[in-house]
Amino acid sequence: MSPLVVLPTYQEADNVREVLARIRAAAPDAHILVVDDGSPDGTADLADEVGAALGQIEVLRRPAKSGLGPSYRAGFAWGIERGHDVLVEMDADLSHDPDVLPRLIGAVGEGGADLAIGSRYVPGGAVPGWPVRRRMLSQWGNRYIGVMLRMPVRDATAGFRAYRTTIVEKVGLDRVRADGYGFQIEMAYEVTKAGGTIVEVPITFRDRLRGESKMAPNIVSEALWLVTRWGVRDRLRRLRRRH
C-alpha cells in the first residue's frame, strides 16, 4: 500500500512541526503532502524543513487561502497522479490524533472499505471538553444529514478519514464542489451513491490548543443549505421516476 496523508494548512506555524513528526512516527511508510494556502507565518517553510529532516514530506504551495475543499481536491489530485492508493485527510491543529492513522489506513487496506471515517459519534468516540449544547448541535446536525440524504453515517462532517483512491476516481473530484463541512458531507454522499463501503472508526476529537480556529459560521450554514438542497433534489427525482 502507498498511503498519502493530505494536510491542509493556513497559519499553522505553531503546530506544523509537531503534527508532521507525529504523523511520521505513527505511519512511517506514508507520504505526507502539506497543502499550504499562502500562510504568512512561514508554515510552508517550516514544513519544508521538517521534510528535509524526516523525508517523504512534500509541500504544495498555493497562492492564497481558498478553503478546505479546494485544498483537498488539489491534494487528492496530486496523490492520484503519483499512484497513491489510499488518500488520507486530517487537520493540522492536532485535534486529530495521528496515532489513529494505522487504524484508518488499515480499514481501507486490509479491511476493504472504500472510506474509513474517524467518527466521534460511534461507540468509543468522544469529544472531551465540549459543552452539552455544542455536542447536541453537532450530533443532531449529523442526524439531519443522515435523514435528508438517506446516508447511514453517524459523523458525516468528520474531517479525519481515509479513502481508497479508486472510489475517489469513481466519484470524480471535478464533481465535488462544496467547501468546509460541505466538502466532507458531499464526499461521503458521493461515495454512498457510487456504491462504496463506508466504515466508522471511533476517535477522540480534541479542540486545538495553539493557534486560531479557521471555522466560520458561514461554513456551517453553507453545509446545512447544501444538505437540504441535495435532499429535496433527490426526493423530487425519485418522484419523477415513479411517474
Phi, psi and omega in degrees: 000150180229083181280146174238125176263117180263124187236094177290140179223147168206116181059052181243032180300330181289338188243340195294323179298312183294315184295322179294318179297321181287324175297315180299320180292321183282326183226074187297339181268354183278146167273154180233133175240114174272121178255101186257130183267054175067039182303123179285352182269006177085018180306314183297319179296319178296320178297320176299320179298315179296320179298322178296328181277321187259335180081160178058032176234124179243157177236122174259110184267125177249151191288333186204163180295126183228358177102168184294315184304305178300324180295315180291322178299317178295317180293319179294318179299319177300315181292321178296317180300331184259011170081018177286134184261354173227131181243119184250140173237142178200161179279156181266001187264009178071014172286337175258125184283115180301337180296344179279345184308314180301326180289318179294313180296320179295326179295329177276322182284273182295327183283340175084007179286155173272332178216125175246120183255129171285106194252134175277343194240022167252161180309128183100343176277156183202156174228072184299138178091350179283135173293157185303319183298316181294318180296317181294320178299317180293315181295315180290327174299318178291327176293321177299316177301315181298319180290312184296322185258002181051050186238117184279062180234129183280332184225072184287344181267359182297141182252013178245105188201163178229135179245144165285130184303324182297327179285327176295319177295322179294318178296314182089108183300331182289347180268348184261114190245345186289166181235169175055223176305322181303323179296315181298316181295313183297320179297314179297320179297315180293324176297318178299312182294332179279001179083016181283157178266128180243132174237154178243126180255124183295137177225162169256118181262127180239139177295151180300147176261332183232145179087179184251143178295142178263358183285132180238151181304326182294335179291319178295316180298319179300316183297314181295321178296317180297317180299315179298316181296315179296317181297315178295316179303314184290325177295319178296321178297319180295321178296319180296321180296327180290335182254000000 
